[in-house]
Amino acid sequence: MEQQINDYAANLFADYNRQSLPGTQEKWMGVVNFAESELGKKVPIKGTHYRGHLGTWVRTFYPQLGDRQETRLVNGVQQSVYVYACHEPIVAAGLTKAVEEFFAHPSPGTALSKAGAFSSKKERASV
């Protein structure tokens, strides 16, 4: 939990520094950071509506929102994270809709499985 708080604080600090640069108006955020800081949602590490499924939900059902990845520190490990252009109103609105749908769904894992989100690329190509 301590690492999670440290990661969140570091991401906020980096975002603040990026925005304070002259001429910089972009706001790139991961979906979990967006859900927590912009929408006030608590995204748990495990359980039905957990962090990994939220990211997969957005990539599966809202691929039009973007596919940019950055390497970020997540729970003490450098990982590739999808980030979204939250400075663009259409992207922010899409993320808001995606997050609200995710938390309203009774079983997002089941919906993702039915959509083929957990099958490998090789399996999807042969279908």
Buried (B, 14 or more C-beta within 10 A) or exposed (E): EEEEEEBBEEBEEEBEEEEEEEEEEEBBBBBBBBBBBBBEBEBEEEEEBBBEBBBBBBBBBBEEBBEEEEEBBBEEEEEEBBBBBBBBEEBBEBBBEBBEBBBEBEEBBEBBEEEEBEEEEEEEEEE
